[in-house]
Amino acid sequence: MEAIKTFSPKFGFQISLSPRTHLTPVRFPPTACPVKPANLVRLKATRALIRDPQESNRKFQKFPPSEWTNRFDSVSVDASEMDALRQEIDKIIPNVKKELMSSQGIESTKKKILMVYLLVSLGLAYHFEDEIEECLKEGFETIEEMMAGEDNLYTISIIFWVLRTYGHHMSSDIFQKFKGNDGNFKGCISGDAKGLLALYEAAQLRTTTEYIMEEALSFTSSNLELLAADGRCPPHLSKHIRNALGLSQHKQMEVLVAVEYISFYEQEKDHDKILVKFAKLNFKLMQLHYLEELKVVTKWYKEHDFASNLPPYFRYVIVENHFFTITMYFEPKFSQKRILLTKYFTALVLLDDTCDRYASLSEAESLANSLERWAPDDAMDKQPHYLKFVFKFIVDCFEEFERELASEGRSYSVKATREEFKTVVKANFDFAKLAHTGDVPSFKEYMKVGEDELAAYATLAGNLMCIGHIGDEGVYEWLKSRPKFLKAMSTFGRLLNDIAGFEGDMKREYVITGVNTYMKQYGLTKMEAIRELQNLVEYNHKIMNEEFLKTTDLPRQIRKQVFNVARSLNVSYTEGEGFTHTKGKVDEYITSLFITPIRI
């Protein structure tokens, strides 16, 4: 049988050394769980790790090679084309910058904030970071004056979205003006498709106490579904609405937002032709960078010859790994660091597949001991070749990270990331040992281990390792302290993963999952448990929104990385388990980023 499986686009399996204490049923805090007495049911956990020491007798799922693996190793990118694109972009930037820093005044500031929204949506904002910060600082300082007399739903909602996205806590009370005497949103705005869509997007940034934004989300969702379905909107707007209802801009990968928004905005009658051209040139340049990177990482992947060194239990997902690094930072300047991060994710995925799908218990223990020590344990010499290969591959990856980052004076980031890697290793081995005891923990105890096992913290550590000097030692201390912001991110991801993977887990007899422990402990049906866990997913996302605004002692780019980890989880799990089984949305996304050329 396979090991207990819960997966993130990390993203990888992890194991540990310390003995597991006995787990007793404990109620989750009443603020996060249904207020009802626990109905404790004793379950028998599956025997997760393979015990048979003879490799030839092992049964495991063979994954077919990904259709993407051989698509990019011989791709040709014309350097002169990239240079020509950069030259055209450089000609446009000063004019856009001038518009952002143009005349002063309330109406001018409004227009500039609306322009910032366009730049963000088109994937261009990174060219104007300083100008945007200055513009929004001015806007937030005059927010009351700027909103006085303003009654356009679209304008107010977009300004709210932009300011919140950049860390300015604009009050949601402004939306009271769109409510009637009965306390409900006015019916007269129900036909304003663009205004409703803007309010829907604004509501995605709500905090735990903003009830008006909860009402706004419900009101806009139902009305937008009607507008998109009944033919009252132009086709391009209906498609834009459906995309947002599937995954809002706040929860989507930034570069995927840009791909869709360029197409939408170009069909708007009042579109700015210069911005459309700018966005297309910029995306074309990014796409060429991505192809260059894919050629490098696929060549690296094949040089390690996984197929000859490992039984066919591992997933061929090098292209998928690289796709998810683009969630973390999509800008061209991070090209080399994305390559590094893809290698980190590959190490995590290989570890996951080894321990989750193939290794015997004694082999997993030896690998765990060796990774904890960062040196082969006494039993490693007696282990099969494949296990030695896995251990060496992981260690070699970190040695490469050290060589790459030492010259930048950032060896500390490699060391800190390695420690986070070990933390997740520990959590997964706790799961494995628990499966062998036959005990199923309470939901609270499950989450205590499961949040680490998800590897969201380790993923964030890898992001920080590759982000540059802004990810300093103080940031790693913040990560190590597990503040509320990060705990909410991890809980969000753990539950999203468990909900998406529940049916597959149960088919493989994976008993210890969030859905199952919650369902059994509280006497709920499957659908009742999933509904309550979905509410917890949303609640923790609201905590993230809240803590993003409160954590003002860290740069916005660091805080943004927390959302980028969450975005990768959204993309993976909104429509099932999209990393292991990429058919569907993830395949569509990969095609749009790497295959489909943009018409300029």
C-alpha positions in Angstrom: 0.0 0.0 0.0 1.0 3.6 -0.5 1.7 6.1 2.2 -0.8 8.6 3.4 -0.9 11.3 0.8 -1.6 15.0 1.0 0.1 17.0 -1.6 0.8 20.6 -2.5 2.5 22.0 -5.6 5.7 22.2 -3.4 6.0 20.8 -2.9 6.9 17.4 -1.7 6.8 14.7 0.9 8.6 15.1 4.2 9.6 12.8 7.0 11.0 13.1 10.6 13.0 11.4 13.3 11.4 12.2 16.6 9.1 9.7 18.2 5.4 10.4 18.0 3.6 11.0 21.3 0.2 9.3 21.7 -2.5 11.4 20.1 -5.7 11.9 22.1 -9.0 13.3 20.7 -9.1 17.0 21.4 -11.8 19.4 20.1 -10.7 22.2 17.7 -11.3 25.7 19.1 -15.1 26.5 18.9 -14.3 29.6 16.8 -13.1 27.4 14.0 -15.3 24.3 14.3 -19.0 23.6 14.6 -20.3 24.0 18.1 -21.5 20.5 18.8 -20.2 17.7 21.0 -17.6 15.5 19.4 -18.8 12.1 18.2 -15.5 10.2 18.5 -15.2 7.2 16.3 -12.1 4.9 16.4 -10.7 4.2 13.0 -8.1 1.8 11.7 -5.4 3.7 9.8 -4.1 2.2 6.6 -0.6 0.6 6.7 0.9 3.3 4.6 4.6 2.5 3.9 5.7 -0.7 2.1 7.2 -3.3 4.4 8.4 -5.8 1.8 12.2 -5.3 1.6 12.3 -6.9 -1.8 12.0 -4.2 -4.4 10.9 -6.7 -7.0 7.8 -7.6 -5.1 6.6 -4.0 -4.6 3.4 -2.8 -6.0 3.2 0.9 -6.8 1.4 3.2 -9.2 3.4 4.0 -12.3 3.0 7.5 -13.6 3.1 8.0 -17.3 5.6 10.7 -18.5 4.1 14.2 -18.6 3.3 15.3 -22.1 5.3 18.5 -21.3 8.6 16.9 -20.4 10.0 16.7 -23.9 8.5 19.8 -25.3 11.1 22.4 -24.3 14.5 20.8 -24.1 15.4 21.8 -27.7 13.4 25.0 -27.9 15.1 27.8 -29.7 14.8 31.4 -28.4 16.1 34.2 -30.6 18.2 36.6 -28.4 17.8 39.4 -31.0 14.1 39.1 -30.8 14.3 39.6 -27.0 16.5 42.6 -27.5 14.1 44.1 -30.0 11.2 43.6 -27.5 13.2 45.3 -24.7 13.9 48.3 -26.9 10.3 48.7 -27.8 9.3 48.4 -24.2 11.9 50.9 -23.1 10.4 53.5 -25.6 6.9 53.2 -24.0 7.9 53.2 -20.3 8.7 56.9 -20.0 5.4 58.0 -21.4 3.4 55.8 -19.0 5.6 56.9 -16.1 4.9 60.5 -17.1 1.2 59.9 -17.0 1.5 58.3 -13.5 3.4 61.3 -12.2 1.3 64.0 -14.0 -0.9 66.7 -12.7 -2.0 66.9 -9.1 -5.6 67.1 -7.7 -8.3 64.8 -6.5 -9.7 63.9 -9.9 -6.2 63.3 -11.3 -5.4 61.0 -8.4 -8.6 59.0 -9.0 -7.6 58.5 -12.6 -4.1 57.5 -11.7 -5.4 54.9 -9.2 -7.7 53.5 -11.9 -4.6 53.4 -14.2 -2.7 51.5 -11.5 -5.4 48.9 -11.6 -4.9 48.5 -15.4 -1.2 48.2 -15.0 -1.6 45.5 -12.3 -4.2 43.6 -14.4 -2.1 43.8 -17.6 1.1 42.5 -15.8 2.9 45.8 -16.2 2.9 47.2 -12.6 6.4 46.0 -11.8 7.9 48.5 -14.2 6.6 51.4 -12.0 6.9 50.3 -8.4 8.2 53.5 -7.0 5.7 55.7 -9.0 2.8 53.5 -7.9 3.8 53.7 -4.2 4.0 57.5 -4.4 0.7 57.7 -6.2 -1.1 55.5 -3.7 0.4 57.2 -0.7 -1.0 60.5 -2.0 -4.4 58.9 -2.7 -4.7 57.3 0.7 -3.7 60.5 2.5 -6.6 62.3 0.7 -9.1 59.3 0.7 -11.9 61.1 2.5 -11.8 64.1 0.2 -11.4 61.8 -2.8 -14.5 59.8 -2.0 -16.7 62.8 -1.1 -19.4 62.9 -3.6 -18.2 59.9 -5.5 -21.0 57.5 -6.3 -19.7 55.4 -9.2 -19.6 51.8 -8.0 -16.8 50.8 -10.4 -14.6 53.7 -9.4 -15.0 53.2 -5.7 -14.6 49.4 -5.9 -11.4 49.6 -8.0 -9.8 52.3 -5.7 -10.7 50.0 -2.7 -9.1 47.0 -4.4 -5.9 48.8 -5.4 -5.4 50.4 -2.0 -6.0 47.2 -0.1 -3.8 45.2 -2.6 -0.9 47.6 -1.8 -1.4 47.4 1.9 -3.5 50.6 2.6 -6.4 49.9 4.9 -9.3 51.8 3.2 -12.5 51.4 5.1 -15.3 49.3 3.7 -17.9 51.7 5.1 -17.7 53.5 1.8 -20.0 50.8 0.3 -22.9 51.7 2.7 -23.9 54.3 0.2 -25.0 51.5 -2.2 -27.5 50.1 0.4 -31.1 51.1 0.6 -33.2 51.8 3.7 -34.0 48.1 4.0 -30.3 47.4 4.7 -29.8 45.5 1.4 -27.8 46.5 -1.6 -29.9 48.6 -4.0 -31.5 46.8 -6.9 -30.6 49.6 -9.2 -26.9 48.5 -9.3 -27.8 44.8 -10.1 -27.5 45.5 -13.8 -24.2 47.4 -13.7 -22.0 44.5 -14.8 -18.6 46.2 -14.5 -19.5 47.8 -11.2 -20.7 44.5 -9.8 -17.6 42.8 -11.0 -15.4 45.4 -9.4 -17.3 45.1 -6.1 -17.0 41.3 -6.3 -13.2 41.6 -6.7 -13.1 44.2 -3.8 -15.0 41.8 -1.6 -12.2 39.2 -2.0 -10.0 41.4 0.2 -12.5 41.4 3.1 -11.3 40.8 6.6 -13.0 38.7 9.4 -15.2 41.5 10.7 -16.3 43.2 7.4 -19.9 42.0 7.2 -20.8 44.4 4.5 -18.2 42.8 2.3 -19.7 39.4 3.0 -23.1 40.8 1.9 -21.4 42.4 -1.2 -19.8 39.0 -2.1 -23.2 37.2 -1.9 -25.0 40.0 -3.8 -22.5 40.4 -6.6 -21.9 36.6 -7.1 -25.6 35.9 -7.7 -26.2 38.9 -9.9 -23.0 38.3 -11.9 -24.0 34.7 -12.6 -27.3 35.9 -14.1 -25.6 38.7 -16.1 -23.1 36.3 -17.6 -25.8 33.7 -18.5 -28.6 35.8 -19.9 -26.9 37.5 -22.8 -27.1 41.0 -21.5 -23.3 41.5 -21.5 -21.0 41.5 -24.5 -19.4 38.0 -25.0 -16.0 39.2 -23.9 -17.4 40.7 -20.7 -19.4 37.5 -20.0 -16.3 35.4 -20.4 -14.4 37.8 -18.1 -17.1 37.5 -15.4 -17.1 33.7 -15.6 -13.3 33.6 -15.2 -13.6 35.8 -12.1 -16.3 33.7 -10.6 -14.2 30.7 -11.1 -11.1 32.2 -9.5 -11.0 35.9 -8.5 -8.1 38.2 -9.5 -6.9 38.3 -5.8 -6.6 34.5 -5.8 -5.3 33.9 -9.3 -1.6 33.9 -10.4 -0.7 37.4 -11.5 0.7 36.3 -14.9 -2.5 34.3 -15.6 -4.6 37.4 -14.8 -2.5 39.3 -17.3 -3.0 36.7 -20.1 -6.8 36.9 -19.7 -7.0 40.6 -19.1 -5.0 41.6 -22.2 -7.6 39.7 -24.3 -10.5 41.3 -22.4 -9.2 44.8 -22.3 -8.3 44.9 -26.0 -12.0 44.3 -26.8 -13.1 47.2 -24.6 -14.2 50.2 -26.8 -12.3 52.7 -24.7 -9.1 50.7 -24.4 -5.7 52.5 -24.4 -3.9 51.3 -27.5 -0.5 52.1 -26.2 -1.2 50.1 -23.0 -2.4 47.2 -25.0 0.7 47.2 -27.2 2.9 47.6 -24.1 1.2 44.6 -22.4 1.6 42.4 -25.4 5.2 43.2 -25.9 5.8 42.7 -22.2 4.1 39.3 -22.2 5.9 38.2 -25.3 9.2 39.0 -23.6 8.2 37.1 -20.5 7.1 34.1 -22.5 10.5 34.0 -24.2 12.2 34.1 -20.8 10.0 31.2 -19.6 11.0 29.2 -22.7 14.7 29.8 -22.1 14.3 28.7 -18.5 12.3 25.6 -19.4 15.1 24.6 -21.8 17.6 24.9 -18.9 15.6 23.0 -16.3 14.5 20.2 -18.6 18.1 19.7 -19.7 19.2 19.6 -16.0 16.4 17.2 -15.2 17.4 14.8 -18.0 21.1 14.9 -17.1 20.2 13.4 -13.7 18.7 10.5 -15.5 15.9 9.7 -13.1 14.6 6.9 -15.3 17.8 4.9 -15.0 18.4 5.6 -11.3 14.9 5.2 -10.0 12.0 2.7 -10.3 9.1 4.3 -12.2 7.3 5.6 -9.1 8.1 9.3 -9.5 6.1 12.0 -11.4 7.6 13.5 -14.5 6.6 17.1 -13.6 9.6 19.3 -14.3 7.6 21.6 -16.5 4.7 21.7 -14.0 7.2 22.5 -11.2 8.5 25.5 -13.3 5.0 26.6 -14.0 4.4 26.9 -10.2 7.6 28.9 -9.7 6.1 31.6 -11.9 3.3 31.9 -9.3 5.9 33.2 -6.9 7.5 35.8 -9.1 6.8 36.2 -12.8 9.0 39.2 -13.7 11.9 38.8 -16.1 14.5 39.9 -13.5 13.8 36.7 -11.5 14.7 34.4 -14.4 17.8 32.8 -12.8 16.1 32.5 -9.5 13.1 30.7 -11.0 15.5 28.1 -12.3 16.9 27.6 -8.8 13.4 27.4 -7.3 12.3 24.8 -9.8 15.3 22.6 -8.7 14.2 23.1 -5.0 10.6 22.1 -5.9 11.9 19.0 -7.8 13.8 17.9 -4.7 10.7 18.2 -2.6 8.5 16.3 -5.1 11.1 13.5 -5.4 11.1 13.2 -1.6 7.4 13.0 -1.6 7.1 10.4 -4.2 9.9 8.2 -2.7 8.4 8.1 0.8 4.7 8.2 -0.2 4.7 5.8 -3.1 7.6 3.4 -2.9 10.0 3.2 0.1 9.8 0.5 2.7 9.4 1.7 6.3 13.1 0.9 7.1 14.2 2.7 3.9 12.1 5.8 4.8 13.6 5.8 8.3 17.1 5.6 6.9 16.4 8.4 4.5 14.8 10.5 7.3 17.8 9.9 9.6 20.2 10.8 6.9 18.4 14.0 6.0 18.1 15.0 9.6 21.9 14.6 10.0 22.5 15.9 6.5 24.9 12.9 6.2 24.3 9.2 5.5 23.3 7.3 8.6 24.7 3.9 9.5 22.1 2.0 7.6 22.4 4.0 4.3 25.3 1.8 3.0 22.9 -1.2 3.1 20.1 0.6 1.2 19.2 0.1 -2.4 20.8 2.2 -5.1 17.6 4.2 -5.7 17.5 5.5 -2.1 21.2 6.5 -2.1 20.4 8.4 -5.3 17.5 10.3 -3.7 19.5 11.3 -0.7 22.5 12.4 -2.8 20.2 14.3 -5.2 18.6 16.3 -2.4 22.0 17.1 -0.8 23.5 18.1 -4.1 20.6 20.5 -4.8 21.3 22.3 -1.6 25.0 22.4 -2.3 24.2 24.0 -5.7 22.0 26.6 -3.9 24.9 27.4 -1.6 27.3 27.9 -4.5 24.8 30.1 -6.2 23.9 32.3 -3.3 27.1 32.5 -1.3 28.5 35.0 -3.8 25.5 37.2 -2.9 26.3 36.9 0.8 23.1 34.9 1.3 24.3 31.6 2.6 22.1 32.2 5.6 19.0 31.8 3.4 20.1 28.3 2.2 20.7 27.2 5.8 17.3 28.6 7.0 15.6 26.9 4.0 17.2 23.6 4.8 15.9 23.8 8.4 12.4 24.4 7.1 12.8 21.5 4.8 13.7 19.4 7.8 10.6 20.6 9.7 8.4 19.3 7.0 10.4 16.0 6.9 9.5 15.6 10.6 5.8 16.1 10.1 5.5 13.6 7.3 7.3 10.9 9.3 4.9 11.6 12.2 2.1 10.8 9.8 3.8 7.6 8.6 4.3 6.4 12.2 0.8 7.3 13.1 -0.6 5.2 10.2 1.3 2.2 11.6 -0.1 2.6 15.1 -3.6 2.2 13.9 -4.7 5.4 15.7 -6.5 8.2 14.0 -6.1 11.6 15.7 -8.6 14.2 16.5 -9.0 17.0 14.0 -7.0 19.4 16.1 -4.1 16.9 16.4 -4.3 16.2 12.7 -4.0 19.8 11.8 -1.0 20.3 14.2 1.0 17.9 12.1 -0.8 18.3 8.8 -0.1 22.0 8.5 3.7 21.4 8.6 3.3 18.3 6.3 1.7 20.5 3.6 5.1 22.2 3.2 3.6 25.7 2.8 6.2 27.0 5.2 9.0 25.2 3.3 7.7 26.6 0.0 7.7 30.1 1.4 11.3 29.5 2.7 12.3 28.5 -0.8 10.7 31.6 -2.3 12.5 33.8 0.2 15.8 32.1 -0.6 15.5 33.1 -4.2 13.9 36.5 -3.9 17.1 38.4 -3.2 18.4 40.6 -0.4 14.9 41.7 0.6 14.6 38.2 2.1 17.1 38.9 4.9 17.8 37.1 8.1 15.0 39.0 10.0 12.5 37.7 7.5 13.5 34.1 8.2 13.2 34.7 11.9 9.6 36.0 11.2 8.9 32.8 9.3 10.3 30.7 12.1 8.1 32.4 14.6 4.9 31.2 12.8 2.9 34.4 13.1 -0.8 34.4 12.6 -0.5 35.5 9.0 1.6 32.4 8.2 -0.5 30.0 10.3 -3.6 31.1 8.4 -1.8 30.5 5.1 -0.9 27.0 6.2 -4.3 26.1 7.5 -5.9 27.5 4.3 -3.7 25.3 2.2 -4.0 22.2 4.3 -7.8 22.2 4.2 -7.9 23.2 0.5 -5.7 20.3 -0.3 -7.7 17.8 1.9 -11.0 18.8 0.3 -9.7 18.5 -3.3 -8.0 15.2 -2.7 -10.5 13.5 -0.4 -12.1 11.2 -2.9 -8.8 10.0 -4.3 -7.5 9.5 -0.8 -10.4 7.4 0.2 -10.1 5.2 -2.9 -6.5 4.5 -1.8 -7.6 3.9 1.8 -5.9 7.0 3.1 -7.8 7.4 6.4 -6.0 10.2 8.0 -7.2 13.3 6.2 -8.7 16.6 7.3 -12.2 15.7 5.9 -12.2 12.2 7.5 -11.0 13.3 11.0 -13.4 16.2 11.0 -16.3 14.1 9.8 -15.8 11.3 12.3 -15.0 13.5 15.3 -18.1 15.7 14.9 -20.5 13.1 13.6 -21.0 14.8 10.2 -21.7 13.5 6.8 -19.1 13.9 4.1 -20.9 16.9 2.5 -21.5 18.6 5.9 -17.8 18.2 6.8 -16.7 19.6 3.4 -19.0 22.6 3.7 -17.7 23.4 7.2 -14.1 23.0 6.0 -14.8 25.2 3.0 -16.0 27.9 5.5 -12.7 27.5 7.4 -10.8 27.9 4.1 -12.5 31.2 3.5 -12.1 32.3 7.1 -8.4 31.7 7.0 -8.1 33.6 3.7 -9.8 36.5 5.5 -7.3 36.3 8.3 -4.5 36.5 5.7 -6.1 39.6 4.2 -6.3 41.1 7.7 -2.7 40.2 8.7 -1.4 41.5 5.4 -2.7 45.0 6.4 -1.4 44.7 10.0 2.1 43.4 9.2 3.5 46.8 8.4 7.0 46.1 9.6 7.8 43.9 6.6 8.2 45.0 3.0 5.1 44.5 0.9 7.0 42.2 -1.5 7.6 39.8 1.4 4.0 39.8 2.6 2.9 39.3 -1.0 4.8 36.1 -1.2 2.4 34.6 1.4 -0.4 35.2 -1.0 1.6 33.8 -3.8 1.9 30.5 -2.0 -1.9 30.6 -1.5 -2.4 31.4 -5.2 -0.4 28.3 -6.2 -2.7 26.2 -4.0 -5.8 27.8 -5.5 -4.6 27.1 -9.0 -3.8 23.5 -8.0 -6.9 22.6 -6.1 -9.8 24.8 -7.3 -10.8 22.1 -9.8 -9.5 18.9 -8.1 -5.9 17.8 -7.6 -4.3 19.8 -10.3 -0.6 19.1 -9.7 -0.5 15.3 -9.9 -3.3 15.2 -12.5 -2.8 18.3 -14.6 -5.4 17.5 -17.3 -7.9 20.4 -17.2 -7.2 23.9 -16.0 -3.5 23.5 -15.2 -2.8 22.1 -18.7 -4.8 25.1 -20.1 -2.7 27.5 -18.0 0.6 25.9 -19.1 -0.5 26.1 -22.7 -1.4 29.8 -22.4 1.9 30.6 -20.8 4.4 28.5 -22.7 2.8 27.5 -26.0 0.2 29.9 -27.3 1.9 32.9 -29.0 0.4 36.4 -28.4 -0.6 38.4 -31.4 1.1 41.8 -31.4 
